[in-house]
Amino acid sequence: DTEVTQTPKHLVMGMTNKKSLKCEQHMGHRAMYWYKQKAKKPPELMFVYSYEKLSINESVPSRFSPECPNSSLLNLHLHALQPEDSALYLCASSQVSSLPLGNTIYFGEGSWLTVV
Amino acid sequence: AQKITQTQPGMFVQEKEAVTLDCTYDTSDPSYGLFWYKQPSSGEMIFLIYQGSYDQQNATEGRYSLNFQKARKSANLVISASQLGDSAMYFCAMREGTGGFKTIFGAGTRLFVKA
Protein backbone atom coordinates (compact mmCIF):
# COMPACT_ATOMS: atom_id res chain seq x y z
CA ASP A 1 0.00 0.00 0.00
CA THR A 2 1.15 3.51 -0.79
CA GLU A 3 2.37 5.68 2.06
CA VAL A 4 1.26 8.79 0.23
CA THR A 5 -2.49 9.17 0.46
CA GLN A 6 -4.61 11.57 -1.54
CA THR A 7 -8.20 12.68 -1.12
CA PRO A 8 -10.59 12.81 -2.79
CA LYS A 9 -10.02 10.08 -5.34
CA HIS A 10 -12.49 11.73 -7.73
CA LEU A 11 -13.71 15.32 -7.84
CA VAL A 12 -16.16 17.02 -10.17
CA MET A 13 -16.40 20.78 -9.83
CA GLY A 14 -17.93 23.67 -11.64
CA MET A 15 -15.89 26.55 -12.98
CA THR A 16 -17.05 28.84 -10.17
CA ASN A 17 -16.44 26.38 -7.35
CA LYS A 18 -13.69 26.38 -4.75
CA LYS A 19 -12.34 22.99 -3.79
CA SER A 20 -9.16 21.46 -2.38
CA LEU A 21 -7.09 18.37 -3.00
CA LYS A 22 -5.36 16.92 0.02
CA CYS A 23 -2.25 14.81 0.39
CA GLU A 24 -0.58 13.20 3.38
CA GLN A 25 2.66 11.26 3.51
CA HIS A 26 3.90 8.95 6.24
CA MET A 27 7.44 8.44 4.98
CA GLY A 28 9.20 11.17 6.94
CA HIS A 29 10.05 12.96 3.73
CA ARG A 30 10.76 16.69 3.70
CA ALA A 31 9.98 17.40 0.04
CA MET A 32 6.47 17.23 -1.39
CA TYR A 33 5.29 17.69 -4.95
CA TRP A 34 2.21 18.31 -7.04
CA TYR A 35 2.12 16.93 -10.57
CA LYS A 36 -0.54 17.26 -13.23
CA GLN A 37 -1.06 14.47 -15.73
CA LYS A 38 -3.23 14.59 -18.82
CA ALA A 39 -4.39 11.41 -20.53
CA LYS A 40 -1.63 9.42 -22.25
CA LYS A 41 1.00 11.96 -21.21
CA PRO A 42 3.78 11.89 -18.60
CA PRO A 43 3.33 13.80 -15.34
CA GLU A 44 4.20 17.50 -15.39
CA LEU A 45 5.67 19.16 -12.34
CA MET A 46 3.59 21.97 -10.84
CA PHE A 47 4.97 22.75 -7.38
CA VAL A 48 7.65 21.56 -4.98
CA TYR A 49 7.84 22.22 -1.25
CA SER A 50 11.03 21.64 0.64
CA TYR A 51 10.96 21.86 4.44
CA GLU A 52 7.47 23.38 4.17
CA LYS A 53 8.67 26.22 1.96
CA LEU A 54 7.72 26.62 -1.69
CA SER A 55 10.81 25.76 -3.68
CA ILE A 56 9.49 25.46 -7.23
CA ASN A 57 6.48 26.91 -9.00
CA GLU A 58 6.52 25.88 -12.65
CA SER A 59 4.63 29.00 -13.78
CA VAL A 60 1.33 27.50 -12.71
CA PRO A 61 -1.76 29.76 -13.08
CA SER A 62 -2.87 31.40 -9.87
CA ARG A 63 -6.17 29.51 -9.91
CA PHE A 64 -4.05 26.71 -8.41
CA SER A 65 -2.83 27.59 -4.94
CA PRO A 66 -0.61 25.16 -3.01
CA GLU A 67 -0.27 25.02 0.74
CA CYS A 68 2.01 22.99 2.98
CA PRO A 69 0.70 23.20 6.58
CA ASN A 70 3.40 20.86 7.92
CA SER A 71 5.98 18.36 6.72
CA SER A 72 3.37 15.62 6.26
CA LEU A 73 0.55 17.53 4.60
CA LEU A 74 0.16 19.17 1.22
CA ASN A 75 -2.95 20.82 -0.15
CA LEU A 76 -3.86 22.16 -3.57
CA HIS A 77 -6.59 24.79 -3.49
CA LEU A 78 -8.60 25.11 -6.68
CA HIS A 79 -10.64 28.14 -7.72
CA ALA A 80 -12.18 29.26 -10.99
CA LEU A 81 -10.77 26.35 -12.93
CA GLN A 82 -11.26 25.76 -16.63
CA PRO A 83 -12.38 22.56 -18.35
CA GLU A 84 -8.84 22.12 -19.70
CA ASP A 85 -7.66 21.77 -16.11
CA SER A 86 -9.39 18.40 -15.97
CA ALA A 87 -6.63 15.87 -15.31
CA LEU A 88 -5.11 13.45 -12.83
CA TYR A 89 -3.37 15.33 -10.03
CA LEU A 90 -0.59 13.39 -8.38
CA CYS A 91 0.96 14.18 -5.06
CA ALA A 92 4.43 12.85 -4.31
CA SER A 93 7.13 13.03 -1.70
CA SER A 94 10.85 12.40 -1.42
CA GLN A 95 13.78 12.91 0.86
CA VAL A 96 15.87 16.02 0.42
CA SER A 97 19.22 14.63 -0.66
CA SER A 98 22.20 15.56 -2.77
CA LEU A 99 22.14 12.05 -4.24
CA PRO A 100 19.69 11.12 -7.01
CA LEU A 101 18.65 7.91 -5.22
CA GLY A 102 17.85 9.86 -2.12
CA ASN A 103 15.42 11.91 -4.15
CA THR A 104 13.37 8.98 -5.41
CA ILE A 105 9.84 10.26 -5.74
CA TYR A 106 7.01 8.22 -4.24
CA PHE A 107 3.57 9.00 -5.57
CA GLY A 108 0.08 8.80 -4.19
CA GLU A 109 -2.83 7.24 -6.04
CA GLY A 110 -3.86 10.55 -7.55
CA SER A 111 -7.02 12.63 -7.62
CA TRP A 112 -9.06 12.56 -10.81
CA LEU A 113 -10.40 16.06 -11.38
CA THR A 114 -13.17 16.94 -13.82
CA VAL A 115 -14.11 20.58 -14.36
CA VAL A 116 -17.55 21.12 -15.87
CA ALA B 1 19.65 19.82 -21.23
CA GLN B 2 18.44 16.52 -19.89
CA LYS B 3 16.17 14.40 -22.05
CA ILE B 4 14.45 11.01 -21.84
CA THR B 5 13.22 9.12 -24.90
CA GLN B 6 10.90 6.13 -24.99
CA THR B 7 10.30 5.14 -28.59
CA GLN B 8 7.77 2.34 -28.06
CA PRO B 9 4.25 3.74 -27.62
CA GLY B 10 2.85 0.23 -27.13
CA MET B 11 4.16 -3.28 -26.62
CA PHE B 12 2.52 -6.70 -26.52
CA VAL B 13 3.93 -9.68 -24.65
CA GLN B 14 2.65 -13.18 -24.01
CA GLU B 15 2.05 -14.11 -20.40
CA LYS B 16 5.10 -15.78 -18.79
CA GLU B 17 7.49 -14.39 -21.39
CA ALA B 18 10.10 -11.66 -20.87
CA VAL B 19 9.80 -8.19 -22.34
CA THR B 20 12.20 -5.26 -22.73
CA LEU B 21 11.03 -1.66 -22.61
CA ASP B 22 13.48 0.78 -24.17
CA CYS B 23 14.72 4.04 -22.69
CA THR B 24 17.48 6.33 -23.84
CA TYR B 25 18.60 9.48 -22.10
CA ASP B 26 20.81 12.47 -22.59
CA THR B 27 22.60 14.49 -19.97
CA SER B 28 25.89 16.28 -19.49
CA ASP B 29 25.86 15.77 -15.72
CA PRO B 30 28.16 12.89 -14.67
CA SER B 31 25.95 12.24 -11.65
CA TYR B 32 22.40 11.18 -12.36
CA GLY B 33 19.79 8.64 -11.45
CA LEU B 34 17.46 6.67 -13.68
CA PHE B 35 14.06 5.45 -12.52
CA TRP B 36 11.27 3.30 -13.85
CA TYR B 37 7.66 3.74 -12.77
CA LYS B 38 4.57 1.66 -13.49
CA GLN B 39 1.18 3.31 -13.83
CA PRO B 40 -1.87 1.02 -13.93
CA SER B 41 -5.18 2.37 -15.18
CA SER B 42 -6.07 3.25 -11.57
CA GLY B 43 -3.61 6.13 -11.81
CA GLU B 44 -1.03 5.51 -9.10
CA MET B 45 2.61 5.85 -10.18
CA ILE B 46 4.50 2.93 -8.65
CA PHE B 47 8.28 3.15 -8.27
CA LEU B 48 9.90 0.00 -9.65
CA ILE B 49 13.66 0.31 -9.86
CA TYR B 50 16.58 2.74 -9.69
CA GLN B 51 20.00 2.87 -11.36
CA GLY B 52 22.68 5.37 -10.40
CA SER B 53 25.19 6.64 -12.93
CA TYR B 54 28.09 5.39 -10.84
CA ASP B 55 26.61 1.99 -10.08
CA GLN B 56 28.83 -0.76 -11.43
CA GLN B 57 26.14 -3.42 -11.59
CA ASN B 58 22.73 -3.42 -13.21
CA ALA B 59 19.89 -2.93 -10.77
CA THR B 60 17.46 -5.76 -10.09
CA GLU B 61 14.25 -5.87 -8.08
CA GLY B 62 12.40 -9.16 -8.19
CA ARG B 63 11.17 -9.70 -11.77
CA TYR B 64 12.45 -6.28 -12.82
CA SER B 65 15.98 -5.62 -14.01
CA LEU B 66 17.53 -2.59 -15.59
CA ASN B 67 19.89 -3.10 -18.52
CA PHE B 68 22.16 -0.09 -18.05
CA GLN B 69 24.52 0.68 -20.93
CA LYS B 70 26.19 3.92 -19.95
CA ALA B 71 28.20 4.46 -23.13
CA ARG B 72 25.04 4.09 -25.21
CA LYS B 73 23.01 6.15 -22.72
CA SER B 74 20.34 3.52 -22.48
CA ALA B 75 18.47 2.17 -19.45
CA ASN B 76 16.10 -0.50 -20.65
CA LEU B 77 13.67 -2.20 -18.28
CA VAL B 78 13.42 -5.97 -18.50
CA ILE B 79 10.38 -7.68 -17.02
CA SER B 80 10.77 -11.43 -16.70
CA ALA B 81 7.90 -13.94 -16.58
CA SER B 82 5.23 -11.38 -17.48
CA GLN B 83 1.95 -11.50 -15.61
CA LEU B 84 -1.46 -10.15 -16.57
CA GLY B 85 -1.09 -7.59 -13.78
CA ASP B 86 1.92 -6.14 -15.54
CA SER B 87 -0.37 -4.55 -18.12
CA ALA B 88 0.13 -0.83 -17.49
CA MET B 89 1.91 2.30 -18.64
CA TYR B 90 5.63 2.37 -17.89
CA PHE B 91 7.62 5.58 -17.55
CA CYS B 92 11.36 5.99 -17.62
CA ALA B 93 12.60 9.00 -15.67
CA MET B 94 15.85 10.75 -14.83
CA ARG B 95 17.11 13.13 -12.20
CA GLU B 96 20.46 14.86 -12.52
CA GLY B 97 22.71 15.26 -9.51
CA THR B 98 22.62 19.01 -10.02
CA GLY B 99 18.96 19.01 -11.02
CA GLY B 100 17.52 19.83 -7.64
CA PHE B 101 13.99 18.53 -7.33
CA LYS B 102 13.28 18.10 -11.02
CA THR B 103 12.71 14.61 -12.37
CA ILE B 104 11.94 14.41 -16.06
CA PHE B 105 9.82 11.65 -17.53
CA GLY B 106 9.75 9.96 -20.89
CA ALA B 107 6.56 9.73 -22.93
CA GLY B 108 5.84 6.25 -21.62
CA THR B 109 5.25 2.80 -23.07
CA ARG B 110 1.91 1.02 -22.77
CA LEU B 111 2.46 -2.70 -22.10
CA PHE B 112 -0.24 -5.24 -22.87
CA VAL B 113 0.17 -8.76 -21.48
CA LYS B 114 -1.80 -11.42 -23.37
CA ALA B 115 -3.15 -14.56 -21.72
Interface residues (C-beta under 8 A of the other chain):
Chain A: T2 A31 Y33 K40 K41 P42 P43 L45 V48 S50 S55 I56 L88 L90 A92 S94 S98 L99 P100 L101 N103 T104 I105 Y106 F107 G108 E109 G110 W112
Chain B: S31 Y32 G33 F35 Y37 S42 G43 E44 M45 I46 F47 Y50 G52 S53 F91 R95 E96 G97 G100 F101 K102 T103 F105 G106 A107 G108
